[in-house]
Amino acid sequence: MDIPDFTKEVQMFCLNFLMLNKGVAEGFMEMSEEDKGFWMRDHLALQAFGG
């Protein structure tokens, strides 16, 4: 997983969620790079990620 503008820590946090949620991960893999960034920002906000 290599999404620009996100630290490795943030990417690993999101990857952990995707690994636990196969359906979400399958949808994520089909997204454009821009939409992946939107999804990650939204996911981090919903999870109150403070990393």
KAJO-V96580 format. One record per backbone hydrogen bond with DSSP energy under -1.0 kcal/mol. CO is the residue of the C=O (numbers start at 1). NH is the residue of the N-H. Records with the same first field share a line. If there is no record, write none. Layout:
CO=NH ; NH
//
This chain:
3=6
7=11
8=12
9=13
10=14
11=15
12=16
13=17
14=18
15=19
16=20
21=25
22=26
23=27
24=28
25=29
28=31
32=36
33=37
34=38
35=39
36=40
37=41
38=42
39=43
40=44
41=45
42=46
43=47
44=49
//
